[in-house]
Amino acid sequence: MKKSIVFISLLILILSVDLCADVDKVAQTGIKMLDVGAGARACGMGEAFTVIGQDASALFYNPAGIGEIEGNFDLCAGGTQWIADINYVYVAAAYRAGTVGSFGLSVITSDYGDIIGTRRAPENPDGFERTGPVDVGAYCVGVAYAREFTDKFTVGGQVKYAYQHLGESEVERIGEDFDTLAVKNEISTMSYDFGLIFYPGFKSFAFGMSIRNFSPRMKYEENSFETPLTFALGIGLDLMDFLGDNPDYSFNIGAEMLHPRDWQEQFHLGGEFGFKDMIFLRLGYKFRYSQEGLNAGVGISYGGVRLDYSYSMFDLFDDDIINRFSVGMSF
């Protein structure tokens, strides 16, 4: 056990050193909806969820989490009211097939709101004219598998198909007759997640890691990019372990460090206080983000049904609160 704790501490120290470096890596990924937090419970804790997540929503953070679901089946669904009238809807399900392992399915869709297209019009005083609504959208579907190899070690992986379309563009084509050519702006790719959770044997302390959104490069016109690849290293613990026998209360805390493909290193810290596994209060903070920071949420669980809400502060727009709602059940 001591060797495991030393190994984990060394990994955390290595990433902590990297946190001191400011590196400008913006605008290097696409299909950014894969980078938006899903699940009101996770987001209420500042997305410090690499180890804490043990329900179907873990598919959006660490697929190993579905290997530890309670019962045989878990389902969650919800939505995010994002900035600029953008909305995301997600559904995730996990089934535990005994010693064979757990299987999962996840779906995310996006609604970018009403976008009006334009095109150049030199004869117009404004230099352009409106062409009407633009059909834009994106979705991602994933299939996952996880297995508890022992009571201390769980591994999981997920294969995803992501698709995005951003309407059509009119490209001028010059030949014998001048005309325009309609070009569809769409991309698709396979993307992969991998994760693990390890319990070294010190009370409920757990260590976990995940690699999310690993994909080949895609291309829009002349610009190539990847999906938002992220490496996360996290720990989790129920603080009530140190306060004697308190079956009516829980106080889970999570902390994790992230190494994203398109931003500087980031840090998530969050907590969840529970009373009789029925009422939950959550608080979290996301460090080294340009806009996001404070997160909070509440949850109710009864008879296998869960209702959760969270909000996140986002200072860039006038409507600076991001609302998330989710419902789940397990049996």
Phi, psi and omega per residue, in radians:
M1 nan -0.720 -3.127
K2 -1.076 -0.698 3.131
K3 -1.108 -0.671 3.134
S4 -1.125 -0.751 -3.134
I5 -1.139 -0.700 3.111
V6 -1.104 -0.737 3.134
F7 -1.087 -0.780 3.128
I8 -1.103 -0.743 -3.135
S9 -1.081 -0.682 3.114
L10 -1.123 -0.721 3.105
L11 -1.082 -0.765 3.137
I12 -1.117 -0.690 3.132
L13 -1.114 -0.730 -3.140
I14 -1.064 -0.791 3.138
L15 -1.226 -0.556 3.125
S16 -1.098 -0.657 3.099
V17 -1.097 -0.691 -3.129
D18 -1.173 -0.433 3.139
L19 -1.139 -0.308 -3.095
C20 -1.432 -0.134 -3.072
A21 -1.772 2.273 3.061
D22 -1.639 2.040 -3.115
V23 -2.193 2.226 3.138
D24 -1.527 1.862 -3.093
K25 -2.231 0.438 -3.015
V26 -1.218 2.806 3.027
A27 1.047 0.758 3.110
Q28 -2.084 0.062 3.135
T29 -2.345 2.864 3.123
G30 -2.336 -3.096 -3.021
I31 0.847 0.976 -2.991
K32 -1.193 -0.150 3.076
M33 -1.084 -0.404 3.099
L34 -1.205 -0.209 -3.109
D35 -1.770 -0.056 -3.116
V36 -1.547 2.281 -3.100
G37 -1.016 2.366 3.112
A38 -2.078 2.384 3.129
G39 1.765 2.071 -3.094
A40 -1.161 -0.565 3.129
R41 -1.151 -0.880 -3.122
A42 -1.064 -0.774 -3.079
C43 -1.231 -0.534 3.056
G44 -1.113 -0.398 3.108
M45 -1.722 0.306 -3.135
G46 1.226 0.392 3.135
E47 1.075 0.451 3.008
A48 -1.451 1.235 -2.834
F49 -2.189 0.104 -3.086
T50 -1.054 -0.615 -3.135
V51 -1.851 -0.592 -3.026
I52 -1.187 -0.634 -3.025
G53 -1.156 2.028 3.102
Q54 -2.336 0.638 3.029
D55 -2.373 -2.999 -3.039
A56 -1.100 -0.495 -3.129
S57 -1.172 -0.219 3.069
A58 -1.073 -0.354 3.127
L59 -1.050 -0.378 3.141
F60 -1.601 -0.039 -3.091
Y61 -2.285 -0.875 -3.138
N62 -2.655 1.847 -3.067
P63 -1.069 -0.312 3.097
A64 -1.114 -0.408 -3.095
G65 -1.063 -0.530 -3.118
I66 -1.257 -0.216 3.057
G67 -1.269 -0.145 -3.092
E68 -2.119 0.358 3.140
I69 -1.143 2.604 3.066
E70 -1.474 2.410 -3.108
G71 1.415 -2.891 -3.098
N72 -1.744 -0.395 -3.054
F73 -2.495 2.433 3.098
D74 -2.415 2.376 -3.104
L75 -2.352 2.412 3.043
C76 -2.498 2.623 3.125
A77 -2.627 2.635 -3.141
G78 -3.067 -3.058 -3.114
G79 -2.551 2.763 3.125
T80 -2.205 2.166 3.017
Q81 -1.547 1.623 -3.030
W82 -1.472 -3.126 -3.122
I83 -1.227 2.819 3.022
A84 1.001 0.637 3.104
D85 1.089 0.443 3.061
I86 -1.618 2.402 3.131
N87 -2.249 2.470 3.087
Y88 -2.117 2.466 3.071
V89 -2.185 2.396 -3.130
Y90 -2.386 2.667 3.044
V91 -2.439 2.415 3.092
A92 -2.497 2.493 3.127
A93 -2.436 2.552 3.128
A94 -2.426 2.439 3.140
Y95 -2.239 2.242 -3.119
R96 -1.745 1.980 -3.061
A97 -1.765 0.984 3.082
G98 1.064 -2.384 -3.108
T99 -1.291 -0.197 3.117
V100 -1.168 -0.605 -3.109
G101 2.230 -2.979 -3.127
S102 -2.051 2.502 3.137
F103 -2.061 2.519 -3.087
G104 -2.399 2.730 3.078
L105 -2.402 2.293 3.136
S106 -2.303 2.547 3.120
V107 -2.456 2.330 3.018
I108 -2.247 2.343 3.041
T109 -2.242 2.730 -3.122
S110 -2.187 2.591 3.030
D111 -2.217 1.904 -3.063
Y112 -1.506 0.144 3.118
G113 1.363 -2.950 -3.119
D114 -1.464 2.038 3.107
I115 -2.092 2.186 -3.126
I116 -1.714 2.182 -3.132
G117 -1.402 2.754 3.087
T118 -2.390 2.849 3.013
R119 -2.563 2.774 -3.117
R120 -1.145 2.433 3.106
A121 -2.555 1.516 -3.081
P122 -0.992 -0.499 -3.116
E123 -1.306 -0.280 3.137
N124 -1.471 2.371 3.137
P125 -0.980 -0.514 3.127
D126 -1.432 -0.205 3.141
G127 1.473 -0.006 3.126
F128 -2.657 2.937 3.034
E129 -2.459 2.646 -3.120
R130 -1.400 2.475 -3.119
T131 -1.930 0.019 3.141
G132 1.801 -3.105 -3.104
P133 -1.067 2.511 3.099
V134 -1.837 2.286 3.137
D135 -1.449 1.859 -3.139
V136 -2.263 2.684 3.125
G137 3.020 3.043 3.131
A138 -2.792 2.728 3.037
Y139 -2.685 2.831 3.099
C140 -2.531 2.311 3.119
V141 -2.127 2.297 -3.108
G142 -2.262 2.586 3.052
V143 -2.155 2.282 -2.999
A144 -2.266 2.802 3.052
Y145 -2.521 2.421 3.094
A146 -2.508 2.685 -3.139
R147 -2.595 2.404 2.988
E148 -1.489 1.866 3.127
F149 -1.318 -0.629 3.008
T150 -2.478 -3.136 3.096
D151 -1.285 -0.026 3.139
K152 -2.017 -0.185 -2.962
F153 -2.450 2.137 3.133
T154 -2.280 2.395 -3.126
V155 -2.235 2.517 3.111
G156 -2.608 2.755 3.096
G157 -2.552 2.783 -3.123
Q158 -2.519 2.387 3.061
V159 -1.929 2.245 -3.047
K160 -2.216 2.587 2.996
Y161 -2.012 2.106 -3.109
A162 -2.006 2.436 -3.108
Y163 -2.422 2.462 3.102
Q164 -2.487 2.374 3.039
H165 -2.281 2.348 -3.074
L166 -2.124 0.802 3.070
G167 1.292 -2.822 -3.138
E168 -2.118 2.649 3.070
S169 -2.054 2.538 3.062
E170 -1.709 2.023 -3.119
V171 -1.827 2.238 3.136
E172 -1.211 2.294 3.120
R173 -2.129 2.130 -3.078
I174 -1.852 2.155 3.100
G175 -2.655 -2.527 3.069
E176 -1.100 -0.650 3.071
D177 -2.126 2.183 -3.141
F178 -1.279 2.220 3.073
D179 -2.648 -3.047 -3.141
T180 -2.129 2.707 3.141
L181 -2.126 2.243 3.115
A182 -1.437 2.170 -3.131
V183 -2.050 2.212 3.111
K184 -1.397 2.266 3.108
N185 -1.686 1.570 -3.117
E186 -2.519 2.586 3.097
I187 -2.458 2.759 3.046
S188 -2.629 2.695 -3.115
T189 -2.821 2.788 2.945
M190 -1.589 2.496 -3.127
S191 -2.392 2.644 -2.989
Y192 -2.331 2.466 3.061
D193 -2.120 2.613 3.055
F194 -2.566 2.507 3.116
G195 -2.761 2.898 3.077
L196 -2.599 2.745 3.062
I197 -2.337 2.324 -3.082
F198 -2.303 2.321 3.085
Y199 -1.913 1.882 -3.088
P200 -1.265 -0.203 3.100
G201 1.881 0.128 3.121
F202 -1.758 1.655 -3.083
K203 0.881 -2.286 -3.127
S204 -1.682 0.171 -3.102
F205 -1.038 2.365 3.138
A206 -2.415 2.593 3.076
F207 -2.104 2.454 3.139
G208 -2.588 2.795 3.055
M209 -2.553 2.709 3.080
S210 -2.597 2.601 2.988
I211 -2.090 2.073 -3.039
R212 -2.063 2.490 3.004
N213 1.118 0.829 3.013
F214 -1.470 2.169 -3.047
S215 -2.618 2.831 2.964
P216 -1.252 2.958 -3.136
R217 -1.364 2.525 3.082
M218 -2.036 3.059 -3.075
K219 -2.580 2.245 2.922
Y220 -1.904 2.018 -3.100
E221 0.942 -1.973 -3.087
E222 -1.781 -0.037 -3.057
N223 -1.810 2.176 3.108
S224 -1.870 2.652 -3.082
F225 -2.861 3.034 3.091
E226 -2.052 2.997 2.931
T227 -1.225 2.876 -3.023
P228 -1.252 1.369 3.122
L229 -1.032 2.289 -3.123
T230 -2.458 2.312 3.011
F231 -1.861 2.230 -3.114
A232 -2.166 2.410 3.103
L233 -2.241 2.083 -3.017
G234 -2.406 2.857 3.050
I235 -2.319 2.750 3.119
G236 -2.614 2.694 -3.085
L237 -2.877 2.526 2.997
D238 -1.649 1.934 -3.078
L239 -1.115 -0.362 3.138
M240 -1.175 -0.227 3.060
D241 -1.035 -0.461 -3.070
F242 -1.632 -0.001 -3.064
L243 -2.014 0.460 3.096
G244 1.425 -2.819 -3.078
D245 -1.464 1.837 3.141
N246 -2.309 1.291 -3.052
P247 -1.136 -0.347 -3.099
D248 -1.474 -0.195 -3.038
Y249 -2.224 2.646 2.996
S250 -2.512 2.640 3.115
F251 -2.543 1.430 -3.134
N252 -1.388 2.310 3.034
I253 -2.136 2.552 3.105
G254 -2.361 2.537 3.082
A255 -2.482 2.437 3.141
E256 -2.683 2.696 3.058
M257 -2.029 2.465 -3.084
L258 -2.147 2.491 3.035
H259 -2.094 1.584 -3.124
P260 -1.440 2.721 -3.137
R261 -1.199 -0.528 -2.969
D262 -2.103 0.402 3.130
W263 -2.759 2.989 3.081
Q264 -1.227 2.921 3.140
E265 -1.093 2.502 -3.052
Q266 -2.242 2.893 -3.085
F267 -2.425 2.343 3.107
H268 -2.054 2.403 3.087
L269 -2.412 2.277 -3.109
G270 -2.708 2.815 3.119
G271 -2.489 2.714 3.127
E272 -2.432 2.020 3.094
F273 -1.715 2.201 -3.115
G274 -2.095 2.501 3.088
F275 -2.111 2.007 3.121
K276 0.944 0.548 -3.138
D277 0.937 0.485 -3.117
M278 -2.129 -0.743 -3.072
I279 -2.089 2.319 -3.065
F280 -2.323 2.375 3.043
L281 -2.070 2.344 -3.031
R282 -2.291 2.583 3.104
L283 -2.614 2.453 -3.139
G284 -2.708 2.870 3.111
Y285 -2.493 2.450 3.132
K286 -1.962 2.049 -3.063
F287 -1.685 2.602 3.081
R288 1.162 0.638 2.986
Y289 -1.853 2.622 -3.130
S290 -1.257 -0.521 -3.087
Q291 -2.256 -0.794 -3.051
E292 -1.259 2.690 3.130
G293 -2.785 -1.612 -3.051
L294 -1.286 2.412 3.065
N295 -2.363 2.573 3.105
A296 -2.674 2.790 -3.135
G297 -2.966 2.979 3.099
V298 -2.379 2.780 3.117
G299 -2.631 2.650 3.070
I300 -2.283 2.359 3.120
S301 -2.335 2.262 -3.141
Y302 -2.735 2.279 3.079
G303 1.057 0.533 3.130
G304 1.489 0.016 3.138
V305 -1.893 2.367 -3.114
R306 -2.108 2.400 3.027
L307 -2.204 2.228 -3.077
D308 -2.365 2.587 3.054
Y309 -2.439 2.525 3.041
S310 -2.566 2.764 3.009
Y311 -2.358 2.648 -3.141
S312 -2.285 2.455 3.099
M313 -1.430 2.331 -3.140
F314 -2.495 1.913 -2.891
D315 -1.541 -0.044 -2.995
L316 -1.285 -0.606 -3.055
F317 -1.967 2.922 3.138
D318 -1.060 -0.784 3.072
D319 -1.473 1.572 -2.921
D320 -1.654 0.285 3.108
I321 -2.040 2.200 3.087
I322 -1.676 2.102 -3.131
N323 -1.740 2.413 3.066
R324 -2.328 2.415 3.120
F325 -2.262 2.517 3.078
S326 -2.663 2.691 3.087
V327 -2.327 2.531 -3.135
G328 -2.597 2.874 3.066
M329 -2.650 2.678 3.093
S330 -2.490 2.546 3.098
F331 -2.798 nan nan
